[in-house]
Amino acid sequence: MADELAQIATWRAGVAELVTDCCELWELRAGEPYIPGVCGHVVRVTRADGSPAVLKVFWPHHEAEQEADALERWAGDGAVRLYARDDERSALLLERCEPGIFLSTHRDPIGVFVELLPRLWRSADGFRSLADEAARWIEDDLPTVADEFLRDAAVDALRDLAPTQGEQVLLHQDLHGENVLAAKREPWLAIDPKPLAGEREFSAAPIVRSSELGHSKRDTLYRLDRICAELDLDRDRAKGWTIAQTMAWSGTPMIETHLQTVRWLLEDR
């Protein structure tokens, strides 16, 4: 983890130069940046024709390495459009969502997810598999979890679910309440995919743990129940995937909202 943070810090030190290079390459005028993420830097830009866009540069890591491929596969259907890509620089030129309000502010975010998810479930040919990612979580991420009960629950779920999946579709494994934005072309568009090929039930995981949509046991189970009922998903499998991925993504130090979400799901029988 320390090595990774050092690599990110080194990459971030060169971000200004990356932005300048991309602006020259794509004839952009840079504007104000958005609040930076851990591994990315996103800037408002204006294209040569005067149209607005977004320039995203990111530290290359395995979860994001096929982001451009997923956006190309969706071709603007339910997700932001990809205008250009530079894989060597890990840079994307993207459609700008305006007004860009988070889905978490909407009166019925689950209803939006229910309409959006089937549009994103495209062919998953060529994408890294959920089964391989599950094996990596067991090997690399879950051993760092100090709580033995939660760790074992996640490992058991992965060992049961990964080899018994249904039809494989393209998944957005980080589709939470702040990765869907209000836009002009469509009311809501997904951003920031971390794509995988896996079964549909996995799609519930980031939504169920989306604490910005309400962080209580009642809120958590409401999201699980409604997503599964309205999209005809197997509830037990969706719950298992949520437990597993939420623990794998709980970080160091552990994210307390993630841990609490998993505890609530384990209490649900």
N, C-alpha and C positions, 0 to 999 in steps of 0.2 A: 504493500500500500504506500509506504514512504517513497519507494522508487517511482511509482506511478505519479504521485503528487509532484515529485521533482521534475518528471518529464513534462507534466502539464504546465508547470511554472516556466520551464524553458521554452515550451511552445508559445505560451502567452506573451513572453517577452518579445517575440517576433511577430505578433499579431498586426501591429500597425503597418509593418512592411508588407505582410500578406494582403491586407486590405488595399493598400496602394497598388500592388501588382495586379490584383483582380479588377480594380477600377480602370486601370490602363488597358487590361485585356478586353474588358467588356464595355468600355467607353461609358463609365458610370461617374456620377457625381455623388460623393459620400455625404450623408447627413448625420443625424443623431443616432447613436447606438441604442439598442435596447438593453435592458438589464442583463448583464452577462450570465451565462450558465457556467457550470463547473468546467465543461469541456468545449464550450463554444463561444463564439463572438458573432453577434448579429447586428447589422447596421442597416438603417434606412438609406436607400440610394435612389437616384433618378437616372433613368436610362437616356440614351442619346436622343430618343424621340420625345422626351419629356415625361414619359410614363413612370409611375412609382414602382419600385421593386424592393426586394430585401436581399442583401448579401450575407450569406452565412459561411463562416469559416470555422472549422472545428479540429480539435486534436484527434488524429486518427485512432480510433479504437474499434474493437470488433462489433460492438452493438450498433455503431453508426455506419459501418463500412458499406452497407447496402442501402442506405437511405435514399440516394439518388435513384437506384434501381426501382425501389418501391414507388417513388413519386412518378417515375416514368410509366410503371405498370398501371397506376391509377389514372394517369393522364388528366388530372384535374377533376375527376369524378369523385367528389366528396373530400378531396384533399387539395392543398395548394398546388398550383402548377409549377413545374420545374422549367425555367427558361434556358438555363445553361449549367454545365458542370465542368469542373476541372479536378479530376481525381488526384493529380499529382499534388495539388495544393490543398486538397480536401475542402473545396470551395463549391458553393451552390448559389446560383442566382434564382430567386424565387418570387412568386407572386406575393404582393403585399396584401394582407388582410386589413381592411379598414371598415369599421372603426376598430377592429381588433379586440373587442371585449371578450373576456373569458366565458366559456360555456357555463362555468360554475355560477355565474350571475343570473342565468336564465331561470324562469319559474319552473320549467320542467326539463332539466338536463337529461334525465333518463329517457324521456321520449325522443330527444334528439339522437342519443346514442342508438336507440332501437332502429331509427330510420337510417342512420349512417353506417352502422356495422355491415349490413349485407352488401352495401356498395363497395366496401373495402375487401370483402372476401373473394378476391380474384385468384387466378391460377398462381400457385406458389412455386412453379418450376424455376429452379435456379437460385432459390433462397436457402440460407442456412436453416437447418431443421431444429424444431423445438426439442426433439429427442437429443440431439447433440448438445444443445444449450443446457438441457436438464442434467446431462452427464457432467458438464463443466461446473454447474452450480454445486453438484454433490462433491466434486473433487476440489474446487477452488474456493467457493464462497461460503457454503454452509459450515465447513469445519471451523470458521471463525466465530460462529454463534456460541455464546457462553451458556445460554439457557438450554440444557440438554433436552428438556421436554419439547420445546418449540423446534429445536434442531431435528430431533428424531421424527417429529410429525411431518416436517417438510421433506425429509429424506424418504420416509415411507410413502408419502404421496407421490413423489417423483418416480420412485421405483415401480409403483403400481400404474401410474398414468402414462408415462412416456412410451412403453411398448404396446399399449392397448388403444391407441388413438384411432379416431375415425378419419374421415376424409380430410386431406391436407389442403389448407387454403392460406392465402397471404394474411398475416396477422400484424397488427400495429400493437406492439407489446407495451407501449407507454401511452395509451389513449385515455388520459384522465381529464378532469374538468378544466385544466388550464392548457391542454394541448389541442383544444378545438376552439377556434376563434370566429367571431362574427365578421362577415365579409360582405362585399357588394355583389359579387358575381353569384354567390349563393349565400343563404342566411348563415350557414356554419361550414367551416372547412377544417379538416385535420391538419396538424403540422407535426414536425419532429418525429417521424416514424423510426422505430428501432425494429426493423422487420424480421419476421421468422416465418417458417412454413410449419403449420401445425393445425390441430383440430380447432373448431369454432369455439368450444367451451373455454379455451384459454383466454379468449377475448374479454371475458368477464373480469379477469383478475385486476387490471389497472383501474377499472371503473369501481369495482367493489371496494378497493382500498383508497379511493379518491377522497381523502379526508376533507378537502375543500368543499365537498358536496354535503358535508355533515359528518361529524365524528362522534358517533354513539353506536351502541350495539344495534339499536333499532334502525338507525340510518344504514348501517352496513348490511344488515339482513334484508332491508327493503330493497336496496340496490341489487343484491344477489337474487332475490325472489323475482323481482320485476324483469330484470334482464333475461333470466332463464325462462320465465313464463312466456314473455312476449316474443322471444326468438327461438323458442322450442329447444332450449339447451338442457343437457343433463345437469341437474343442480349439483349432485354430489361431485361430478367431475369438475364443474366450474369452481366449486368451493375448494376442492383439492388443489387445483392449479393456483388459486388465489393464495392459499396458505403457502404453497411451495415458492412461488415467485416473490411474494412479499417478504418472506424470510431471506431469500437469496439476495434481494435488493435492500435489505435492512441496513446495510452499511456498517462502517466502523468509525466512530461509535454508532451504536444501534439507534435507528430512528424510532422513537417511542410510539408514535402513532401507528407505525407498521406493526410493532409488537402487540399493541393493544388490539388492533384489527384481527390479527391471527388468534389471539386469545378468545375474542368474541366468536370467531368462526369455529374454534374447537369446542366451545361450550354448546354450540348449536348441534343438536342431535336429531 
